[in-house]
């Protein structure tokens, strides 16, 4: 006898197949990601979609970073019908659709090298504890004149936070990007010019963590596509321009127990439940261990420095943007649905499936083991010079190597990611750090070549 979930899945597959036929979709793109968060795609004809649902699409996993070894290479891409979306057609183009895939072994078991399966597994752990994990990221990025790496990045404007002036030359590109996102079924809550020249932000509307990770992957592709069609380059590199703030992906988080927000307690002086307090405490205690995943590039740590409005101290506060974990004040009358926390270290170059997984694992550990929430910080950590003279234990790792050291000794991250991805990620990122450490930069040449 079929379970309710299997019946629902069959109904969704039928809806997808019917929609593809009725709308005369000419191409279906199957999307998935590698361990580093790079989007991969294989295109199939609509007539092959039914078979793809039933049997999966077989491919050589050894060709994908972090997937299979050569001797055990073949895997299956299994389309998830719940992620189906039509892609808006441009003039003269045929209508296409996209579907995110779960990667499985040939026997149908989850493939441990698939980041989407990693997030599914962690969400199942949350569901077993009675919770649904919800996310809403604020994605920052830069528009640049080109992607020429032989010259300093060229911003397209000198506008600043919330500017709507003639200096905001890229507002039309951003407007068309929002239209594409909305047309692809990705709801946008806010969009505006950020603080740095040519820096922009798109805030996505709250949804479940798996759907949100899919949306972040689609957003990064759509932002780049629209920019390229406009003759400019969009980058999610955390710190592309020296001397200005970098791009973050501050992410709002909450746990729901059915229709109730598990983070809200109307009887608490500040409205936070014990569940919320434990979750925050878990994030704070395990922050050094998860930072290599939430901030995976050498360049990520050029953003996480004092003086550029990025978190450095492991701290929490209400409505204080200098803390690592911020508890925003909910709108009056919407305290139940609006109680949430914001984790501010993430950057938009992370793999969202893995980043959401380690955030959830850290928070659930804090709840399960009853971690005590430390005192709230009341200082502006961006400006308080005394606060910068803090014991290193109270700071996030200041480079990728230190972050990998903390991750390597973490049982929590090992369990959250699984052996396959944990080991591959460490090897890959150690190699990245090694290449960076031996590179002679233009800074060194300018500073030392003549003087020494």
C-alpha positions as CSV (number, residue, x, y, z in Angstrom):
1,X,0.0,0.0,0.0
2,X,1.3,3.4,-0.9
3,X,2.0,5.9,1.9
4,X,0.5,9.4,1.9
5,X,3.9,10.8,1.0
6,X,4.2,8.5,-2.0
7,X,0.7,9.4,-3.2
8,X,1.5,13.1,-2.9
9,X,4.7,12.6,-4.8
10,X,2.9,10.7,-7.6
11,X,0.3,13.5,-7.8
12,X,3.0,16.1,-8.1
13,X,4.7,14.1,-10.8
14,X,1.5,14.0,-12.7
15,X,1.0,17.7,-12.3
16,X,4.6,18.3,-13.7
17,X,4.1,16.0,-16.7
18,X,0.7,17.6,-17.5
19,X,2.1,21.1,-17.2
20,X,5.1,20.4,-19.4
21,X,2.7,19.0,-22.1
22,X,0.1,21.7,-21.8
23,X,2.6,24.6,-21.8
24,X,4.6,23.0,-24.6
25,X,7.9,23.0,-22.8
26,X,10.7,22.2,-25.2
27,X,13.5,21.5,-22.8
28,X,13.7,20.4,-19.1
29,X,16.9,21.2,-17.2
30,X,17.9,18.9,-14.4
31,X,19.9,20.8,-11.8
32,X,22.1,19.7,-8.9
33,X,25.2,21.0,-7.1
34,X,28.7,19.7,-6.4
35,X,30.2,19.9,-2.9
36,X,31.5,23.4,-3.4
37,X,28.1,24.7,-4.4
38,X,28.7,25.0,-8.1
39,X,25.4,24.5,-10.1
40,X,25.5,21.5,-12.6
41,X,22.9,20.8,-15.2
42,X,21.8,18.1,-17.7
43,X,19.1,18.9,-20.3
44,X,16.5,16.3,-21.4
45,X,13.6,16.3,-23.8
46,X,10.1,16.5,-22.2
47,X,9.4,13.0,-23.6
48,X,12.2,11.6,-21.4
49,X,10.8,13.3,-18.2
50,X,8.5,10.4,-17.2
51,X,11.3,7.9,-17.4
52,X,13.6,10.3,-15.4
53,X,11.0,10.4,-12.6
54,X,10.8,6.6,-12.6
55,X,14.4,5.5,-13.2
56,X,16.6,8.6,-12.7
57,X,19.2,9.9,-15.1
58,X,22.5,8.0,-14.9
59,X,25.8,9.9,-15.2
60,X,29.5,9.6,-14.3
61,X,29.8,11.0,-10.8
62,X,33.6,10.9,-10.9
63,X,33.6,13.9,-13.2
64,X,31.9,16.1,-10.5
65,X,34.0,17.7,-7.7
66,X,33.5,15.8,-4.5
67,X,31.3,13.1,-5.9
68,X,32.4,9.5,-6.8
69,X,35.8,7.9,-7.2
70,X,36.5,6.5,-10.6
71,X,36.0,2.9,-9.5
72,X,32.5,3.6,-8.2
73,X,31.5,6.4,-10.5
74,X,28.0,6.0,-11.7
75,X,25.2,7.7,-9.9
76,X,21.6,8.7,-10.6
77,X,20.0,12.2,-10.8
78,X,16.5,11.8,-9.4
79,X,14.3,14.8,-10.3
80,X,12.4,16.2,-7.3
81,X,8.9,17.2,-8.7
82,X,8.3,19.6,-5.8
83,X,11.1,21.8,-7.2
84,X,9.6,22.1,-10.7
85,X,9.5,25.6,-12.2
86,X,8.9,27.0,-15.6
87,X,11.7,29.4,-16.7
88,X,10.4,32.6,-18.3
89,X,11.0,32.6,-22.0
90,X,12.8,35.5,-23.7
91,X,11.8,36.8,-27.1
92,X,12.2,34.1,-29.7
93,X,13.1,31.4,-27.2
94,X,11.3,28.2,-26.5
95,X,9.8,27.7,-23.0
96,X,12.0,25.6,-20.7
97,X,11.6,24.3,-17.2
98,X,14.0,23.3,-14.4
99,X,13.9,20.7,-11.7
100,X,16.4,20.2,-8.9
101,X,17.6,16.6,-8.4
102,X,18.6,14.4,-5.5
103,X,21.6,12.2,-6.3
104,X,21.3,8.5,-5.4
105,X,23.4,5.4,-5.8
106,X,22.4,3.0,-8.5
107,X,20.4,1.0,-5.9
108,X,18.3,4.1,-5.1
109,X,19.9,4.8,-1.7
110,X,20.9,8.4,-1.0
111,X,24.4,9.3,-2.4
112,X,26.5,10.6,0.5
113,X,28.4,13.0,-1.7
114,X,25.2,15.0,-2.6
115,X,24.8,18.2,-0.7
116,X,21.1,18.2,-1.2
117,X,20.8,14.8,0.4
118,X,23.0,16.0,3.3
119,X,20.4,18.8,4.0
120,X,17.5,16.3,3.6
121,X,19.1,14.1,6.3
122,X,19.6,17.0,8.7
123,X,16.0,18.2,8.1
124,X,14.8,14.7,8.9
125,X,16.7,14.9,12.2
126,X,14.9,18.1,12.9
127,X,11.5,16.6,11.9
128,X,12.2,13.7,14.3
129,X,12.6,16.2,17.1
130,X,9.3,17.8,16.0
131,X,10.6,20.8,14.1
132,X,10.5,22.3,10.6
133,X,13.5,24.5,9.8
134,X,12.7,27.8,8.0
135,X,15.2,30.2,6.4
136,X,15.3,33.7,4.8
137,X,18.6,34.9,3.4
138,X,19.7,38.4,2.5
139,X,21.9,37.9,-0.5
140,X,24.5,40.6,-1.3
141,X,26.6,40.8,-4.5
142,X,28.5,43.3,-6.7
143,X,27.9,44.4,-10.3
144,X,31.3,45.1,-12.1
145,X,32.2,46.4,-15.5
146,X,33.8,43.1,-16.5
147,X,35.2,39.9,-15.2
148,X,38.8,40.8,-16.2
149,X,41.0,39.4,-13.5
150,X,44.1,41.3,-14.8
151,X,42.8,44.7,-13.6
152,X,41.2,46.0,-10.4
153,X,37.5,45.4,-10.3
154,X,35.5,48.3,-11.7
155,X,32.2,49.2,-9.9
156,X,29.5,50.7,-12.1
157,X,28.3,53.3,-9.6
158,X,29.3,55.2,-6.4
159,X,25.8,55.0,-4.8
160,X,25.4,53.9,-1.2
161,X,22.8,52.3,1.1
162,X,19.2,52.5,-0.2
163,X,20.2,55.1,-2.8
164,X,17.7,55.7,-5.7
165,X,19.4,58.3,-7.8
166,X,21.0,58.7,-11.2
167,X,24.1,57.2,-9.7
168,X,22.4,53.9,-9.3
169,X,23.1,52.9,-12.9
170,X,22.3,49.2,-12.2
171,X,18.8,49.6,-10.8
172,X,17.3,48.6,-14.1
173,X,19.4,45.4,-14.2
174,X,18.3,44.6,-10.6
175,X,14.6,45.3,-11.6
176,X,14.8,42.8,-14.5
177,X,16.5,40.3,-12.2
178,X,13.6,40.5,-9.7
179,X,11.2,40.0,-12.6
180,X,13.1,36.9,-13.6
181,X,13.2,35.6,-10.1
182,X,9.5,36.1,-9.5
183,X,8.7,34.6,-12.9
184,X,10.6,31.5,-11.9
185,X,8.6,31.1,-8.7
186,X,11.2,32.6,-6.3
187,X,9.4,35.3,-4.1
188,X,11.5,38.4,-3.3
189,X,10.8,40.3,-0.2
190,X,13.1,43.3,-0.6
191,X,15.7,44.6,-3.1
192,X,18.0,47.6,-2.8
193,X,21.4,49.2,-3.3
194,X,23.8,48.2,-0.5
195,X,26.4,50.3,1.3
196,X,29.4,49.8,-1.0
197,X,29.7,51.1,-4.6
198,X,27.9,48.9,-7.1
199,X,26.8,46.5,-4.3
200,X,23.3,45.2,-4.2
201,X,21.0,43.0,-2.0
202,X,18.1,40.8,-2.7
203,X,16.2,39.4,0.3
204,X,14.2,36.2,-0.3
205,X,10.9,35.4,1.4
206,X,10.8,32.8,4.2
207,X,10.4,29.2,3.2
208,X,11.6,25.8,4.3
209,X,15.4,25.2,4.2
210,X,15.5,22.8,1.3
211,X,13.4,25.0,-0.9
212,X,15.4,28.0,0.1
213,X,18.7,26.3,-0.7
214,X,17.3,25.6,-4.1
215,X,16.2,29.2,-4.4
216,X,19.7,30.5,-3.5
217,X,21.3,28.3,-6.2
218,X,18.7,29.6,-8.8
219,X,19.2,33.2,-7.7
220,X,22.9,33.1,-8.2
221,X,22.5,31.8,-11.7
222,X,19.7,34.3,-12.6
223,X,21.6,37.3,-11.2
224,X,24.7,36.4,-13.4
225,X,22.6,35.6,-16.5
226,X,20.7,39.0,-16.4
227,X,24.0,40.8,-15.7
228,X,25.7,39.1,-18.6
229,X,22.9,39.9,-21.0
230,X,23.3,43.6,-19.9
231,X,27.1,43.5,-20.6
232,X,28.2,43.6,-17.0
233,X,29.5,41.0,-14.5
234,X,27.8,40.0,-11.3
235,X,29.9,38.4,-8.6
236,X,29.1,36.7,-5.3
237,X,32.8,36.8,-4.2
238,X,32.7,37.9,-0.6
239,X,35.3,40.7,-0.9
240,X,36.1,41.7,-4.5
241,X,36.9,45.4,-3.8
242,X,39.5,46.5,-1.3
243,X,38.6,49.2,1.2
244,X,34.8,48.7,1.3
245,X,32.6,46.2,3.0
246,X,32.2,42.8,1.5
247,X,29.1,40.8,0.6
248,X,27.4,38.7,3.2
249,X,24.4,36.4,3.2
250,X,22.8,37.2,6.6
251,X,20.2,34.4,7.1
252,X,17.1,34.6,9.3
253,X,16.3,31.2,11.0
254,X,13.4,29.8,12.9
255,X,12.0,26.4,14.0
256,X,8.3,25.7,13.7
257,X,6.3,23.0,15.6
258,X,3.3,22.6,13.3
259,X,1.6,26.0,13.0
260,X,3.5,27.4,16.1
261,X,6.8,29.2,16.1
262,X,9.0,27.2,18.5
263,X,11.2,30.3,19.0
264,X,8.5,32.4,20.5
265,X,7.4,32.5,24.2
266,X,4.9,35.3,25.0
267,X,5.7,34.9,28.8
268,X,9.4,35.4,28.4
269,X,10.7,39.0,29.1
270,X,12.2,39.2,25.6
271,X,9.9,36.8,23.9
272,X,12.4,34.0,23.4
273,X,11.5,30.4,24.2
274,X,13.9,27.9,25.7
275,X,14.1,26.3,22.3
276,X,15.3,29.6,20.8
277,X,17.8,30.1,23.6
278,X,19.2,26.6,23.2
279,X,19.5,27.1,19.4
280,X,21.4,30.4,19.8
281,X,23.7,28.8,22.4
282,X,24.4,26.0,20.0
283,X,25.3,28.3,17.2
284,X,27.6,30.3,19.5
285,X,29.4,27.3,20.9
286,X,30.0,25.6,17.6
287,X,30.6,28.8,15.5
288,X,34.3,28.3,15.0
289,X,33.7,24.7,13.9
290,X,31.1,25.5,11.2
291,X,32.8,28.6,9.8
292,X,34.8,26.8,7.2
293,X,31.5,25.6,5.7
294,X,29.6,29.0,6.0
295,X,32.7,30.9,4.8
296,X,34.5,28.5,2.5
297,X,36.9,30.7,0.4
298,X,40.3,32.2,1.3
299,X,38.6,35.4,0.2
300,X,35.8,35.0,2.8
301,X,38.2,36.0,5.6
302,X,39.0,39.4,3.9
303,X,35.3,40.2,4.8
304,X,35.4,38.9,8.3
305,X,37.6,41.6,9.8
306,X,36.9,44.5,12.2
307,X,35.9,47.8,10.6
308,X,33.7,46.6,7.7
309,X,30.4,45.8,9.4
310,X,31.0,42.0,9.4
311,X,30.8,39.9,12.6
312,X,34.1,39.0,14.2
313,X,33.1,38.3,17.8
314,X,31.1,35.2,18.9
315,X,28.2,37.0,20.6
316,X,24.5,37.5,20.4
317,X,22.2,40.5,20.9
318,X,18.8,41.9,20.3
319,X,18.6,44.2,17.3
320,X,22.4,44.8,17.4
321,X,23.9,44.3,14.0
322,X,27.5,44.0,15.4
323,X,26.8,40.6,16.9
324,X,27.3,37.3,15.2
325,X,23.7,36.2,16.1
326,X,21.1,39.0,16.1
327,X,17.5,38.6,17.4
328,X,15.5,41.2,15.4
329,X,12.6,42.9,17.1
330,X,9.4,41.5,15.5
331,X,6.7,43.8,14.2
332,X,4.1,44.8,16.8
333,X,1.2,42.3,16.8
334,X,3.3,39.7,14.8
335,X,5.5,38.5,17.6
336,X,4.6,34.9,17.1
337,X,5.3,34.6,13.4
338,X,8.1,37.2,13.5
339,X,10.3,35.9,16.2
340,X,13.5,34.6,14.6
341,X,17.2,34.9,14.8
342,X,19.8,36.1,12.2
343,X,23.1,34.5,11.7
344,X,25.4,37.1,10.2
345,X,28.6,35.3,9.3
346,X,27.5,33.5,6.1
347,X,28.6,34.8,2.8
348,X,27.0,34.2,-0.6
349,X,29.8,32.0,-1.9
350,X,28.8,29.2,0.5
351,X,27.1,26.0,-0.5
352,X,23.7,26.7,0.9
353,X,22.8,23.0,1.4
354,X,25.9,22.4,3.6
355,X,25.7,25.8,5.3
356,X,22.1,25.3,6.4
357,X,22.9,21.8,7.5
358,X,25.7,22.8,9.9
359,X,23.6,25.8,11.2
360,X,20.7,23.4,11.9
361,X,23.0,20.8,13.5
362,X,24.6,23.3,15.8
363,X,21.3,24.7,16.9
364,X,19.7,21.3,17.5
365,X,22.7,20.2,19.5
366,X,22.2,23.3,21.8
367,X,18.5,22.5,22.3
368,X,19.1,18.7,22.8
369,X,21.9,19.2,25.3
370,X,20.5,22.2,27.1
371,X,23.3,24.6,26.4
372,X,23.2,27.7,28.5
373,X,22.8,31.0,26.6
374,X,25.6,33.4,27.5
375,X,24.9,37.0,28.4
376,X,23.8,39.3,25.6
377,X,26.3,41.8,24.4
378,X,25.2,45.5,24.8
379,X,28.2,47.1,23.0
380,X,28.7,48.2,19.4
381,X,31.3,45.7,18.6
382,X,32.1,47.4,15.3
383,X,33.3,50.6,17.1
384,X,34.3,49.6,20.6
385,X,38.1,49.4,20.5
386,X,38.2,47.7,23.9
387,X,36.1,44.9,22.5
388,X,38.7,44.1,19.9
389,X,41.2,43.1,22.6
390,X,39.3,39.9,23.3
391,X,40.6,36.4,23.9
392,X,40.8,34.5,20.7
393,X,38.3,32.0,22.0
394,X,35.7,34.7,21.6
395,X,36.5,35.3,18.0
396,X,35.6,33.6,14.7
397,X,38.6,32.0,12.9
398,X,40.5,34.8,11.0
399,X,41.6,32.7,8.0
400,X,40.6,29.6,6.1
401,X,43.4,27.5,7.7
402,X,42.2,28.3,11.2
403,X,38.6,27.5,10.2
404,X,39.6,24.2,8.8
405,X,41.6,23.3,11.9
406,X,38.5,24.0,14.0
407,X,36.3,22.0,11.6
408,X,38.7,19.0,11.4
409,X,38.3,18.4,15.2
410,X,34.5,18.8,15.1
411,X,32.4,15.7,15.7
412,X,29.3,17.9,15.1
413,X,30.4,18.9,11.6
414,X,31.6,15.4,10.8
415,X,28.2,14.0,11.6
416,X,26.2,16.8,9.9
417,X,28.1,16.5,6.6
418,X,28.9,12.7,6.6
419,X,32.2,11.1,6.2
420,X,32.4,11.5,2.4
421,X,31.8,15.2,2.2
422,X,33.6,16.0,5.4
423,X,36.9,14.4,4.2
424,X,36.7,15.7,0.7
425,X,35.9,19.2,1.8
426,X,38.9,19.3,4.1
427,X,41.3,18.0,1.4
428,X,40.0,20.4,-1.2
429,X,40.2,23.4,1.1
430,X,43.6,22.5,2.5
431,X,44.8,22.5,-1.1
432,X,43.2,25.9,-1.7
433,X,44.9,27.3,1.4
434,X,48.3,25.8,0.3
435,X,48.0,27.4,-3.1
436,X,47.2,30.8,-1.5
437,X,49.9,30.5,1.1
438,X,52.7,30.0,-1.6
439,X,51.3,32.7,-3.9
440,X,53.3,35.9,-4.2
441,X,50.8,38.8,-4.3
442,X,51.0,42.2,-5.9
443,X,50.9,43.6,-2.4
444,X,54.1,41.9,-1.5
445,X,55.8,42.9,-4.7
446,X,54.9,46.6,-4.2
447,X,55.9,46.6,-0.6
448,X,59.1,44.5,-0.6
449,X,60.7,44.1,-4.1
450,X,62.6,47.4,-4.0
451,X,62.9,47.9,-0.3
452,X,64.6,44.6,0.4
